[in-house]
């Protein structure tokens, strides 16, 4: 879930803590971070320490408040520089790509997982969900309202209740409903098989720009308040949703590619007719067993075309974190995300009445950004 904006160091920047963007990193960070996989954390830290040793001096016991603040700000900037050089945070290469036609995550051609795949449930993707004219009209209406600075180079518009996720507190606050232009979008969702009974109670518009270094770190959306299905409409440009998993379990991969006919075999079909690497004979049958790999070594790219609608649910919602990396923002991009209420705020839930109140407000479609 989006954190509140404000508090950033750069002009128009909403970054907090370890988050950063090109606005607050300064000119030295304008270029993309190095992608050399041989660079280690230790080497990066050592490099930063030596290059900035003269610039950051620890204040003495009798230093002025101004000097103390300067020291703290300097160390924060150094930490951000270190973070930006971290390969994982910068976004490495995804080694699998999701195939909407088969529901499989297929190993990328030049990765060590080429020719292998595994089922990747919990993703629904439909292209051209709205027309080009509808897209233009929606963006024009959005731009009539202010965009607030947010984390990591994003800007946002929120239409939703006031929430304190840490204390798990919720109230309507100044929420006046979803915007009028979303009424048609929500109505069109009914045609999607996975969106039966979907009633959005919150809408978040996020604006990404390459000039700001816009991105969003791997994360789970909250599940105390928000329900199972996360629905996002991708506007203005294509991008990639990168999925990663922190669990300690393993993923079972299946061989999928037959060199003879070039066909993709379904998971569970383990036989490939090909030349065995360890045999002098050609054309004999090779039996390839499923392969186990640690979940942490797997990243899956879900390609989102312009004007596409994607729904995450099940494992893709609760097991896999999702992220958008800087390198996948080539032009201005707007993401419109709709969220439904969790069971706790739905019929039969502990806070059913509050849920009804919020839904009534949301579906009035008379809202302005809060």
KOLNUZA-878016 format. One record per residue (C-alpha): x, y, z; residue in one letter. Coordinates in Angstrom, 3 decimals. Each point is the difference from the previous one (the first is absolute). Layout:
// residues N
          u          v          w   code
          X          Y          Z      A
...
***
This chain:
// residues 370
          u          v          w   code
      0.000      0.000      0.000      X
      1.191      3.526     -0.778      X
      1.519      1.862      2.905      X
     -0.846      3.657      0.485      X
      2.045      2.455     -2.030      X
      2.019      2.981      1.163      X
      3.206      0.318      1.949      X
      2.453     -0.555     -2.863      X
      3.238      1.898     -0.402      X
     -0.179      0.854     -3.688      X
     -2.418      2.436     -1.676      X
     -3.311     -1.782     -0.498      X
      1.384     -3.113      1.660      X
     -2.056     -2.113      2.408      X
      2.671     -2.517      1.007      X
      0.428     -1.094      3.614      X
      2.466     -2.217      1.861      X
      2.057     -2.117     -2.390      X
     -2.245      0.767     -2.992      X
      1.499      2.242     -2.676      X
     -0.515      1.345     -3.514      X
      2.010      1.998     -2.514      X
     -1.304      3.243      1.497      X
      1.598     -0.607      3.403      X
      3.007     -2.099     -1.042      X
      1.580      2.928     -1.800      X
      1.806      0.322     -3.376      X
      2.539     -2.704      0.859      X
     -2.762     -2.590      0.095      X
     -1.736      1.069     -3.217      X
      1.602     -2.840     -1.964      X
     -1.372     -3.539      0.478      X
      1.807     -1.960      2.729      X
      2.713     -2.467     -1.082      X
     -1.241     -3.425     -1.065      X
      3.290     -1.867      0.389      X
     -0.949     -3.145      1.920      X
      3.577     -0.374      1.221      X
     -0.314      3.121      2.162      X
     -0.712     -1.040      3.570      X
     -1.645      1.916      2.843      X
      3.358      0.152      1.783      X
      1.753      1.526     -3.034      X
     -2.756      2.574     -0.476      X
      0.038      0.953      3.669      X
      3.805      0.295     -0.060      X
     -0.111      2.170     -3.110      X
     -2.614      2.319      1.497      X
      1.866      0.195      3.295      X
      3.280      1.061     -1.620      X
     -1.543      2.405     -2.500      X
     -2.046      1.793      2.648      X
      2.285     -0.237      3.032      X
      1.128      3.581     -0.367      X
     -3.529      1.295     -0.555      X
     -1.583     -1.452      3.156      X
      1.535      0.764      3.367      X
     -1.457     -1.213      3.257      X
     -0.866      3.005      2.186      X
      1.585      0.354      3.430      X
     -1.838     -0.108      3.313      X
     -0.359      3.780      0.093      X
     -1.178      0.399     -3.590      X
     -2.851      2.350     -0.851      X
     -3.481     -1.352     -0.899      X
      0.598      1.197     -3.562      X
      3.190     -2.097     -0.278      X
     -1.769     -3.045      1.434      X
     -2.822      0.317     -2.535      X
      2.541      0.361     -2.825      X
      1.759     -3.176      1.130      X
     -3.237     -1.981      0.184      X
     -1.084      1.199     -3.457      X
      3.419     -0.933     -1.435      X
     -0.148     -3.521      1.401      X
     -3.530     -0.391     -1.354      X
      1.171      1.009     -3.471      X
      2.881     -2.496      0.204      X
     -2.407     -2.753      0.968      X
     -2.189      0.877     -2.960      X
      3.026     -0.088     -2.316      X
      0.892     -3.438      1.346      X
     -3.575     -1.178     -0.520      X
     -0.030      1.252     -3.576      X
      3.117     -2.029     -0.774      X
     -1.585     -3.150      1.382      X
     -0.730     -2.222     -2.985      X
     -3.221     -1.449      1.385      X
     -1.552      3.381      0.826      X
      0.980      1.336     -3.411      X
     -1.763     -2.939     -1.596      X
      2.008     -2.861     -1.448      X
     -1.032     -2.070     -2.964      X
     -3.173     -2.070      0.444      X
      0.760     -3.631     -0.844      X
     -3.573     -1.088     -0.825      X
     -2.784      1.601     -2.017      X
     -3.689     -0.581      0.610      X
     -1.970     -1.352     -2.980      X
     -3.692      1.024      0.203      X
     -1.025     -2.615     -2.581      X
      1.280     -2.963      2.031      X
      0.165      1.365      3.552      X
      3.645     -1.117      0.163      X
      3.091      1.904      1.050      X
      2.510     -0.943     -2.711      X
      3.781      0.194      0.395      X
      1.481      2.845     -2.017      X
      2.088     -0.955     -3.021      X
      3.364      1.228      1.284      X
     -0.478     -1.009      3.621      X
      1.035     -3.242      1.688      X
     -3.682     -0.955      0.034      X
     -0.524      0.013     -3.782      X
     -2.164     -2.980     -0.950      X
     -1.562     -0.247      3.456      X
     -3.319      1.261      1.344      X
     -2.383     -0.215      2.912      X
     -3.685      0.837      0.547      X
     -0.491      3.582      1.201      X
     -3.596      0.269      1.240      X
     -1.796      3.106      1.159      X
      0.459      2.300     -3.005      X
     -2.714      1.207     -2.369      X
      1.098      2.284     -2.831      X
     -2.125      1.503     -2.750      X
      1.295      2.371     -2.667      X
     -1.745      3.098     -1.391      X
     -2.389      0.128      2.956      X
     -0.912      3.549     -1.010      X
      0.328      1.859     -3.300      X
      2.608      2.616     -0.858      X
     -2.655      2.735      0.114      X
     -1.185     -1.167      3.426      X
      3.585      0.013      1.236      X
      0.535      3.585     -1.179      X
     -3.226      1.141      1.648      X
      0.857     -1.679      3.323      X
      3.523      1.449      0.157      X
     -1.286      3.465     -0.910      X
     -2.495     -0.168      2.888      X
      2.691     -1.236      2.403      X
      2.325      2.855     -0.930      X
     -2.668      2.532      0.937      X
      0.659     -0.952      3.638      X
      3.266      0.392      1.903      X
      2.525     -2.834      0.138      X
      1.618     -0.280      3.435      X
      3.713     -0.927      0.308      X
      0.424     -3.573      1.200      X
      2.794     -2.486      0.716      X
      2.716     -1.045     -2.464      X
     -0.728      2.595     -2.666      X
     -3.696     -0.708     -0.328      X
     -2.929      2.418      0.208      X
     -3.429     -1.073      1.175      X
     -3.701      0.683      0.286      X
     -1.888     -1.905      2.697      X
     -3.716     -0.712      0.117      X
     -0.599     -1.971      3.153      X
     -0.630     -0.062      3.757      X
      2.484      1.252      2.568      X
      2.108     -2.933      1.193      X
      2.650     -0.604      2.640      X
      1.381     -3.404     -0.969      X
      2.378     -0.307      2.958      X
     -2.763      0.538      2.565      X
     -2.657     -1.581     -2.244      X
     -2.335      2.944      0.228      X
     -2.420      1.044     -2.716      X
     -2.542      2.765     -0.541      X
     -1.642      1.757     -2.911      X
      1.787      3.287      0.662      X
     -0.282      2.335     -3.003      X
     -0.732     -2.882     -2.405      X
     -2.779      1.006     -2.420      X
      0.100     -2.958     -2.370      X
      1.758     -1.252     -3.111      X
      0.257      2.515     -2.877      X
     -2.828      0.259     -2.518      X
      2.156     -1.234     -2.903      X
      0.542     -3.334      1.768      X
     -3.675     -0.980     -0.101      X
      0.316     -1.276     -3.570      X
      3.297     -1.776      0.749      X
     -1.533     -1.852      2.968      X
     -3.033     -0.959     -2.111      X
      2.291     -1.477     -2.689      X
      1.720     -2.144      2.634      X
     -3.145     -2.124      0.298      X
      0.905     -1.598     -3.327      X
      3.211     -1.410      1.529      X
     -0.398     -3.556      1.264      X
      2.132      0.515      3.115      X
     -1.777      3.186      1.073      X
     -3.449     -1.329      0.856      X
     -1.361      1.944      2.982      X
      2.970      2.385      0.041      X
     -0.967      3.228      1.800      X
      2.871      2.509      0.187      X
      0.141      2.113      3.143      X
      3.255      1.779     -0.816      X
      1.768      1.354     -3.083      X
      3.613      1.142     -0.157      X
      1.425      1.727     -3.074      X
      3.797     -0.085     -0.242      X
      1.983      2.108     -2.455      X
      3.429     -1.335     -1.078      X
      2.587      2.014     -1.959      X
      3.525     -1.057     -1.074      X
      1.288      3.524      0.744      X
     -0.871     -0.500      3.669      X
      1.378     -3.545      0.159      X
     -3.461     -1.264      0.930      X
     -0.234     -3.531      1.361      X
     -1.602     -2.060      2.742      X
      1.899     -2.535      2.120      X
     -1.083     -3.658      0.314      X
     -2.943     -0.088      2.406      X
     -3.249     -1.639      1.015      X
     -3.149      2.083      0.113      X
     -1.581     -0.009      3.459      X
     -2.430     -2.875      0.631      X
     -1.567      1.146      3.282      X
     -2.136      2.537     -1.909      X
      0.307     -0.905     -3.670      X
     -1.541     -3.167     -1.425      X
      1.478     -2.660     -2.234      X
     -0.231      1.637     -3.415      X
      2.237      2.907     -1.007      X
     -1.085      1.566     -3.287      X
      2.279      2.357     -1.950      X
     -0.549      1.856     -3.266      X
      3.247      0.917     -1.798      X
     -0.148      3.291     -1.919      X
      2.198      2.045     -2.384      X
      2.908     -2.452     -0.392      X
      0.985     -3.631      0.372      X
      1.897     -1.256      3.022      X
      1.029     -3.178      1.823      X
     -1.356     -1.241      3.314      X
      2.859     -1.892      1.687      X
     -1.010     -2.803      2.373      X
      2.341     -1.345      2.695      X
     -0.347     -2.440      2.894      X
      1.760      0.085      3.375      X
     -1.189     -3.367      1.297      X
      2.440     -2.772      0.921      X
     -1.770     -2.658     -2.068      X
      0.901     -1.243     -3.491      X
     -1.702      0.183     -3.372      X
     -0.367     -3.073     -2.190      X
      0.944      0.728     -3.602      X
     -1.069     -2.116     -2.949      X
      1.759     -0.435     -3.362      X
     -2.122      1.631     -2.648      X
      1.894      0.272     -3.255      X
      0.490     -2.705     -2.598      X
      2.824      0.814     -2.409      X
     -1.492     -2.216     -2.708      X
     -3.387      1.654     -0.420      X
      0.416      3.260      1.893      X
     -3.178     -0.608      1.986      X
     -0.681      1.005      3.560      X
     -0.912     -3.057      2.045      X
     -2.333      0.270      3.001      X
      1.382     -0.501      3.521      X
      0.135     -3.702      0.809      X
      1.168     -0.973     -3.476      X
      3.589     -0.900      0.862      X
      1.156     -1.835     -3.139      X
      2.055      1.762     -2.607      X
      1.284     -1.630     -3.179      X
      3.400      1.506     -0.508      X
      3.674     -0.799      0.046      X
      1.163     -0.650      3.552      X
      2.951      2.179      0.911      X
      1.813     -2.932      1.590      X
     -0.605     -2.491     -2.804      X
      1.809     -0.639     -3.277      X
     -3.215     -1.186     -1.638      X
     -2.430      2.392     -1.662      X
     -3.787      0.055      0.046      X
     -0.531     -2.065      3.143      X
     -2.659      0.786      2.578      X
      1.055      2.012      3.015      X
     -2.093      0.055      3.147      X
      0.384      3.318      1.795      X
     -1.154      0.032      3.606      X
     -1.595      3.045      1.579      X
      2.533      2.444      1.388      X
     -0.198      1.619      3.430      X
      1.314      3.549      0.456      X
     -0.200      2.335      3.025      X
     -2.913      2.438     -0.296      X
      2.352      2.889      0.778      X
      1.922     -0.638     -3.236      X
     -3.094      0.446     -2.151      X
     -1.380      3.301     -1.305      X
     -2.930      0.138     -2.409      X
     -0.677      2.834     -2.445      X
     -3.632      0.751     -0.810      X
     -0.061      2.248     -3.050      X
     -2.759      2.603      0.182      X
     -0.910      1.542     -3.362      X
     -1.456      3.480     -0.173      X
     -3.730      0.056      0.920      X
      0.145     -3.530      1.430      X
     -1.758     -1.126      3.181      X
      1.728     -2.379      2.398      X
     -1.487     -1.777      3.029      X
      2.163     -1.590      2.703      X
     -1.620     -2.543      2.312      X
      0.828     -3.261      1.810      X
      3.716     -0.807      0.015      X
      0.870      3.030     -2.143      X
     -1.609      2.191      2.672      X
      1.118     -1.697      3.221      X
      3.185     -1.949     -0.844      X
      1.734      2.207     -2.582      X
      1.029      3.611      0.519      X
     -0.466      2.383     -2.925      X
      2.178      2.919     -1.085      X
      0.585      2.478     -2.822      X
      3.666      0.823     -0.643      X
      1.412      3.230     -1.425      X
      1.313     -1.640     -3.136      X
     -3.549     -1.037     -0.936      X
     -1.298      3.587      0.018      X
      0.876      1.307     -3.458      X
     -2.708      2.681     -0.310      X
     -2.693      1.484      2.187      X
     -2.116     -2.778      1.473      X
     -3.157      0.150      2.108      X
     -1.158     -2.975      2.030      X
     -3.604     -0.023      1.243      X
     -0.386     -2.568      2.798      X
     -3.348     -1.066      1.442      X
     -0.295     -1.908      3.290      X
     -2.869     -1.852      1.633      X
     -0.679     -0.513      3.706      X
      1.291     -3.012      1.927      X
     -2.341     -2.547      1.606      X
      0.221      1.875      3.311      X
     -1.841      2.964     -1.562      X
     -2.339     -2.005     -2.257      X
     -3.316     -1.781      0.623      X
      0.243     -2.052      3.178      X
      3.288      1.617      1.021      X
      0.823      1.677      3.308      X
     -0.162      3.489     -1.559      X
     -2.779     -0.651     -2.524      X
     -1.899      3.225      0.767      X
      3.062      2.198     -0.531      X
      0.673     -1.851     -3.236      X
     -3.540      0.699     -1.224      X
      0.395      3.685      0.803      X
      3.266      0.262     -1.901      X
     -1.332     -1.883     -3.029      X
     -3.031      2.276     -0.156      X
      2.304      3.009     -0.102      X
      2.389     -1.587     -2.514      X
     -2.654     -1.075     -2.486      X
     -1.658      3.404     -0.071      X
      2.746      0.903     -2.522      X
     -0.048      3.632      1.125      X
      3.474      0.078      1.523      X
      2.960      2.336     -0.116      X
      3.575     -0.920      1.026      X
      0.454      0.012      3.785      X
***
